[in-house]
Every structure is written in C-alpha cells, then in structure tokens.
Amino acid sequence: MGDVPTPSQTVGPFFAFALPFADGEQAADGAGPDSVRIQGQLLDGADEPVPDGLLEVWQTDQFARSQTDPEGAFQFVVRKPPAIPGPNGALQAPHMNLIVFARGLLKHLVTRLYFPDEAAANAVDPVLQEVEPGRRHTLIARDDGGVLHFDVHLQGEEETVFFAS
C-alpha cells in the first residue's frame, strides 16, 4: 500500500481543556497606542452561537487564540499590523489572518480581518479585490465605540468569505 493521505475527521468539543493557554487572547498590552480590541461572535448557518469554537489570529510577529463562550463570543487584544507586501510585491492593507476551528468542520477555515479605518488601503488590497464586491464587508471589522466588532458566520446569507488553506 502506498502513501495515502489520512482523511480529515471532525474535531470534537475538546478546546476548553486541550488548546487554550493563559492569556492566549492577548497578543498585546491593551494600554499600548497601537493596541486594538477585537470582539465578535462565531455563528452557524442559522445565526445561532457556536459555543465551543476556537479562533486564532496572527500576523507577522503576533499570535493570539480565543475560545468561544456559551454565546459564541470571542475576543482578542492585538497590535494593529502594518501594511505588508504580498507574494507579487503589491502592498496589502493591514489585516489579521484568522483561523476557525469548530465541531463539525472537517478542516479549519481560513479568513482575514481587515480594519475599518483603512478604507484607502482596503480599496486597493490585492486579496480584497479578488472577493466579490457584495461580500467584501464580511472581511472588514466595524468600529463599535473604539472596539472592533467582527462576527464570523460559518454559513448563510452573511457567510464570511473563507480562503483555501
């Protein structure tokens, strides 16, 4: 028998004890001038909260991990990243890479979180330009009184745009 890839398997609701680490949702000191608090909900196709999900954000030199609570809520404190060059050298708008793990997913989901105060950079971001204009809003957080709000919809009308990993 040759090398055959092992099939994917759904992940169980083990995040609460297996993957979190102390202060994992904080990649930055919340008092820093470039610190950003991001809050949101992980929602299923019926807009119901996913209470046992796990989300990770990362960019350049920072990484944070947050599990969802019974209301599907998650939060991160990160430093807003700078614009970075993409694979073809074009400058990408400041963004965070976001990975979603949840019960019932055969593979993790990969998306991006863009910042609402970067309208000019977002308008020319090479990745956002590949997304259907009517769906780009699912990748841009909204400012909610100094806290960024970003919901992740796994399915449905407002399904977040996910990328191949």
Rosetta silent file (secondary structure, phi, psi, omega in degrees, C-alpha in Angstrom):
SEQUENCE: MGDVPTPSQTVGPFFAFALPFADGEQAADGAGPDSVRIQGQLLDGADEPVPDGLLEVWQTDQFARSQTDPEGAFQFVVRKPPAIPGPNGALQAPHMNLIVFARGLLKHLVTRLYFPDEAAANAVDPVLQEVEPGRRHTLIARDDGGVLHFDVHLQGEEETVFFAS
SCORE:     score description
SCORE:     0.000 S_00000001
   1 L     0.000  133.102 -178.151    0.000    0.000    0.000 S_00000001
   2 L   -82.138 -175.616  176.958    1.372    3.411   -0.985 S_00000001
   3 L   -74.488  109.581 -179.696    1.323    6.661    0.886 S_00000001
   4 L  -113.378  129.018  179.612   -2.337    7.543    1.113 S_00000001
   5 L   -59.463  142.414  175.246   -3.371   10.759    2.855 S_00000001
   6 L   -74.106  132.576 -179.184   -5.249   10.241    6.083 S_00000001
   7 L   -67.628  154.056  175.877   -8.813   11.541    5.701 S_00000001
   8 L   -68.123  158.154  178.482   -9.935   14.550    7.667 S_00000001
   9 L  -139.753  144.511  178.747  -12.064   13.993   10.725 S_00000001
  10 L   -64.491  149.426  179.333  -14.348   16.378   12.532 S_00000001
  11 L   -90.402  148.566 -178.920  -12.899   17.833   15.676 S_00000001
  12 L   -90.079  174.084 -179.849  -14.588   17.243   18.987 S_00000001
  13 L   -81.427   60.096 -176.488  -15.591   19.761   21.623 S_00000001
  14 L  -108.143    5.451 -175.128  -12.243   19.486   23.404 S_00000001
  15 H   -60.735  -34.407 -173.988  -10.999   23.036   23.017 S_00000001
  16 H   -60.148  -24.133  179.379  -11.909   24.026   26.569 S_00000001
  17 H  -123.344  -14.330 -172.482   -9.167   21.871   28.021 S_00000001
  18 H   -99.573  -32.080 -171.542   -6.790   20.926   25.218 S_00000001
  19 L  -114.871  -27.029 -177.813   -5.784   24.050   23.307 S_00000001
  20 L   -65.095  155.137  173.193   -6.174   27.288   25.292 S_00000001
  21 L  -135.731  157.464 -174.524   -3.212   28.832   27.052 S_00000001
  22 L   -53.761  130.521  179.993   -3.058   31.505   29.753 S_00000001
  23 L    53.710   31.407 -176.854   -3.889   34.969   28.363 S_00000001
  24 L   -63.088  -23.563 -178.738   -3.947   33.423   24.900 S_00000001
  25 L   -83.249   -3.036 -178.096   -6.333   36.044   23.565 S_00000001
  26 E  -110.936  108.347  175.038   -3.853   38.845   24.337 S_00000001
  27 L   -98.769   -5.160 -178.338   -1.047   39.363   21.863 S_00000001
  28 L  -146.340  159.007  173.628   -0.567   42.959   23.034 S_00000001
  29 L   -74.539  121.989 -176.487   -0.811   45.114   26.121 S_00000001
  30 L   -59.980  -13.039 -178.457   -4.250   46.715   25.915 S_00000001
  31 L   -91.694   -9.520 -177.402   -2.790   50.059   27.019 S_00000001
  32 L   -67.745  152.182 -177.417   -0.390   50.436   24.076 S_00000001
  33 L   -65.356  -25.767 -179.990   -1.081   53.117   21.459 S_00000001
  34 L  -103.169   11.662  179.082   -1.325   50.571   18.650 S_00000001
  35 E   -75.067  142.768  179.885   -3.393   48.062   20.662 S_00000001
  36 E  -133.688  132.032  173.777   -6.749   47.043   19.257 S_00000001
  37 E   -97.652  127.961  179.085   -9.514   45.094   20.996 S_00000001
  38 E  -117.818  127.118  177.841  -11.476   42.833   18.665 S_00000001
  39 E  -129.703  149.938  177.340  -14.736   41.230   19.787 S_00000001
  40 E  -174.274 -172.172  178.186  -17.260   39.166   17.925 S_00000001
  41 E  -128.293  147.156  170.558  -19.337   36.017   17.718 S_00000001
  42 E   -97.811  120.499 -173.291  -18.896   32.736   15.895 S_00000001
  43 E  -124.267  143.854  178.855  -22.287   31.925   14.355 S_00000001
  44 L   -86.535 -172.540 -176.591  -23.619   28.882   12.490 S_00000001
  45 L   -65.318  -20.088  177.406  -25.841   28.854    9.393 S_00000001
  46 L   -97.581   14.127 -176.332  -28.972   29.544   11.464 S_00000001
  47 L    61.552   26.751  175.168  -27.246   32.550   13.139 S_00000001
  48 L   -93.354  145.138  179.502  -27.013   30.547   16.369 S_00000001
  49 E   -63.246  145.358  172.653  -23.882   30.917   18.530 S_00000001
  50 L  -101.169  104.128 -170.368  -21.188   28.236   18.291 S_00000001
  51 L   -80.079   -9.638 -175.911  -20.312   27.777   21.975 S_00000001
  52 L  -131.147   42.315  177.363  -17.268   25.525   21.645 S_00000001
  53 L   -94.924  172.628  177.588  -15.228   27.020   18.826 S_00000001
  54 E  -141.126  131.125  179.346  -11.666   28.229   18.798 S_00000001
  55 E  -122.859  143.258  176.102  -10.303   31.141   16.771 S_00000001
  56 E  -125.856  139.044  172.179   -6.718   32.156   16.162 S_00000001
  57 E  -120.580  144.959  176.511   -5.447   35.441   14.763 S_00000001
  58 E  -156.409  154.593  175.102   -1.935   36.049   13.571 S_00000001
  59 E  -168.943  137.731 -179.301    0.140   38.427   11.537 S_00000001
  60 L    40.059  -98.424 -172.242    3.888   38.971   11.238 S_00000001
  61 L  -109.731   22.421 -179.660    5.141   38.711   14.835 S_00000001
  62 E  -137.688  151.801 -177.017    1.958   38.154   16.843 S_00000001
  63 E  -150.179  136.877  176.354   -0.418   35.306   17.552 S_00000001
  64 E  -143.827  152.902 -177.679   -3.489   35.022   19.781 S_00000001
  65 E  -136.730  133.491  179.655   -6.056   32.292   20.432 S_00000001
  66 E  -136.449  130.864  172.480   -9.561   32.649   21.891 S_00000001
  67 E   -88.047  157.401  178.715  -12.179   30.044   22.599 S_00000001
  68 L   -87.483  152.088  178.369  -15.835   30.972   22.264 S_00000001
  69 L   -94.312 -174.780 -178.860  -18.117   31.208   25.274 S_00000001
  70 L   -57.829  -21.388  177.275  -21.729   29.887   25.510 S_00000001
  71 L   -94.943    8.675 -179.159  -22.877   32.862   23.401 S_00000001
  72 L    76.663    7.977 -175.529  -20.267   32.150   20.724 S_00000001
  73 E   -78.981  145.250  174.652  -18.348   35.280   21.774 S_00000001
  74 E  -139.352  164.135  176.832  -14.602   35.659   21.375 S_00000001
  75 E  -154.031  153.236  177.138  -12.148   38.490   21.890 S_00000001
  76 E  -139.905  151.622  166.745   -8.569   39.430   21.113 S_00000001
  77 E  -123.443  117.551 -175.477   -6.198   42.217   22.046 S_00000001
  78 E  -134.492  168.573  169.180   -3.613   42.696   19.317 S_00000001
  79 E   -91.488  134.505  177.147   -1.345   45.330   17.843 S_00000001
  80 L   -64.106  123.749 -177.754   -2.670   46.679   14.585 S_00000001
  81 L   -77.199  159.109  175.874   -0.265   45.321   11.977 S_00000001
  82 L   -80.507  170.790  170.807    1.331   47.453    9.273 S_00000001
  83 L   -66.603  142.104 -179.440    0.693   47.061    5.571 S_00000001
  84 E  -131.306  153.798  177.316    2.867   44.261    4.211 S_00000001
  85 E   -72.221  142.544  176.372    3.939   43.207    0.722 S_00000001
  86 L   -87.704 -176.661 -178.190    2.060   40.308   -0.816 S_00000001
  87 L   -57.296  -32.217 -179.621    3.504   37.436   -2.850 S_00000001
  88 L   -94.833    7.771  178.497    3.638   39.566   -6.005 S_00000001
  89 L    91.973  -14.759  178.461    5.125   42.559   -4.179 S_00000001
  90 L   -68.374  140.626 -179.224    1.907   44.611   -4.106 S_00000001
  91 E   -71.293  130.245  176.535    1.242   46.174   -0.738 S_00000001
  92 E   -95.628  145.561  176.679   -1.578   44.514    1.222 S_00000001
  93 L   -62.812  152.824  174.477   -3.802   46.529    3.544 S_00000001
  94 L   -54.997  133.182 -178.785   -3.218   45.990    7.257 S_00000001
  95 E  -158.757  165.251  172.889   -5.061   42.797    8.212 S_00000001
  96 E  -116.841  139.423  170.852   -5.040   39.833   10.569 S_00000001
  97 E   -81.561  139.708 -176.546   -5.176   36.234    9.382 S_00000001
  98 E  -131.166  131.431  178.759   -7.925   34.353   11.202 S_00000001
  99 E  -118.700  136.061 -177.708   -8.348   30.584   11.553 S_00000001
 100 E  -117.128  128.201  172.224  -11.580   28.978   12.797 S_00000001
 101 E  -117.798  135.420  178.651  -11.842   25.552   14.419 S_00000001
 102 L  -158.449  155.329  176.119  -15.257   24.190   15.375 S_00000001
 103 L   -56.136  136.356  178.179  -17.129   20.983   15.920 S_00000001
 104 L    92.552  -11.720  177.795  -18.380   19.567   12.633 S_00000001
 105 L   -87.530  129.242  176.502  -15.655   21.122   10.464 S_00000001
 106 L   -73.781  -31.605  176.682  -13.564   18.605    8.570 S_00000001
 107 L  -136.984  153.200  175.277  -10.834   21.223    8.156 S_00000001
 108 L   -62.211  159.494  178.134  -10.171   24.527    9.821 S_00000001
 109 E  -108.435  143.532 -177.653  -11.389   27.624    7.986 S_00000001
 110 E  -120.313  131.234  176.556   -9.104   30.477    6.988 S_00000001
 111 E  -145.723 -172.181  177.948  -10.179   34.078    6.529 S_00000001
 112 E  -132.387  155.368  174.772   -8.910   37.605    7.071 S_00000001
 113 E  -122.231  117.585  177.403   -9.929   40.534    9.239 S_00000001
 114 E  -102.189  159.035 -174.659   -9.388   43.984    7.740 S_00000001
 115 L   -96.829  136.282 -175.073   -9.545   47.263    9.662 S_00000001
 116 L   -69.716  -21.466 -179.347  -12.354   49.782    9.061 S_00000001
 117 L   -87.806   13.853 -179.780  -10.079   52.831    9.348 S_00000001
 118 L  -118.198   42.931 -174.620   -8.030   51.677    6.329 S_00000001
 119 H   -55.681  -43.708 -178.210  -10.578   52.409    3.586 S_00000001
 120 H   -66.131  -44.661  179.317   -7.987   53.625    1.053 S_00000001
 121 H   -67.699  -39.383  178.466   -5.661   50.648    1.632 S_00000001
 122 H   -62.581  -35.977 -176.694   -8.610   48.206    1.651 S_00000001
 123 H   -64.967  -22.762 -178.868   -9.796   49.602   -1.685 S_00000001
 124 H  -117.179    7.117  179.433   -6.554   48.518   -3.401 S_00000001
 125 L   -62.830  128.080 -176.013   -5.725   45.394   -1.386 S_00000001
 126 L   -64.735  -30.285  178.706   -4.982   42.613   -3.917 S_00000001
 127 L   -75.278  -46.197  178.585   -6.774   39.926   -1.890 S_00000001
 128 H   -61.185  -31.970  179.704   -9.902   42.009   -1.254 S_00000001
 129 H   -66.595  -21.360  178.751  -10.005   42.836   -4.966 S_00000001
 130 H   -83.067  -11.645 -178.446  -10.430   39.107   -5.687 S_00000001
 131 L   -90.959  138.128  177.179  -13.546   38.969   -3.473 S_00000001
 132 L   -51.771  130.245 -175.890  -16.970   39.708   -4.955 S_00000001
 133 H   -51.106  -38.770 -179.200  -17.768   43.363   -4.075 S_00000001
 134 H   -70.717   -7.631 -178.979  -21.035   42.427   -2.332 S_00000001
 135 H  -113.511   -7.120 -176.788  -19.172   40.085    0.039 S_00000001
 136 H   -59.605  -32.712 -178.073  -16.125   42.196    0.967 S_00000001
 137 H   -60.015  -22.343 -179.940  -17.908   43.623    4.002 S_00000001
 138 H   -71.790   -8.403 -179.589  -17.728   40.157    5.635 S_00000001
 139 H  -108.330   -3.452 -176.434  -13.956   40.652    5.940 S_00000001
 140 E  -112.058  121.714  177.511  -13.935   44.175    7.378 S_00000001
 141 L   -65.552  162.554  175.079  -14.458   44.737   11.098 S_00000001
 142 E  -119.521  145.816 -179.927  -16.639   47.619   12.196 S_00000001
 143 E   -78.911  125.753 -179.002  -15.769   50.203   14.812 S_00000001
 144 E  -123.793   71.045  178.777  -18.074   49.930   17.804 S_00000001
 145 L    68.769   40.749  178.687  -17.024   52.795   20.059 S_00000001
 146 L    94.589  -10.636  174.215  -13.295   52.085   20.000 S_00000001
 147 E  -110.771  136.087  177.474  -13.666   48.310   19.987 S_00000001
 148 E   -85.279  135.385  179.110  -13.641   46.479   16.683 S_00000001
 149 E  -111.404  129.556 -177.682  -16.545   44.117   16.137 S_00000001
 150 L  -145.634  105.556  176.420  -16.111   41.157   13.786 S_00000001
 151 L   -90.618  145.299  175.995  -18.613   38.312   13.565 S_00000001
 152 E  -112.448  115.805  179.200  -17.721   35.080   11.776 S_00000001
 153 E  -101.883  119.330 -176.843  -20.679   33.458   10.007 S_00000001
 154 L   -74.325  -27.609  179.584  -19.997   29.840    9.063 S_00000001
 155 L  -154.680  177.801  173.476  -22.904   29.674    6.582 S_00000001
 156 L    97.595 -173.675 -176.647  -25.964   31.603    5.462 S_00000001
 157 L   -58.573  -37.122 -178.264  -26.652   34.915    3.768 S_00000001
 158 L  -101.075   24.598 -178.140  -23.871   36.708    5.639 S_00000001
 159 L   -50.982  130.752  176.676  -21.357   33.836    5.392 S_00000001
 160 L   -64.322  144.984  175.235  -17.844   35.106    5.946 S_00000001
 161 L   -73.364  126.774  176.763  -15.536   34.762    2.953 S_00000001
 162 L  -114.728  152.438 -177.340  -13.146   31.869    3.574 S_00000001
 163 E  -115.350  153.967  176.228   -9.964   31.093    1.645 S_00000001
 164 L   -65.791  141.080 -179.592   -8.317   27.826    0.627 S_00000001
 165 L  -106.859    0.000    0.000   -5.572   26.883    3.068 S_00000001
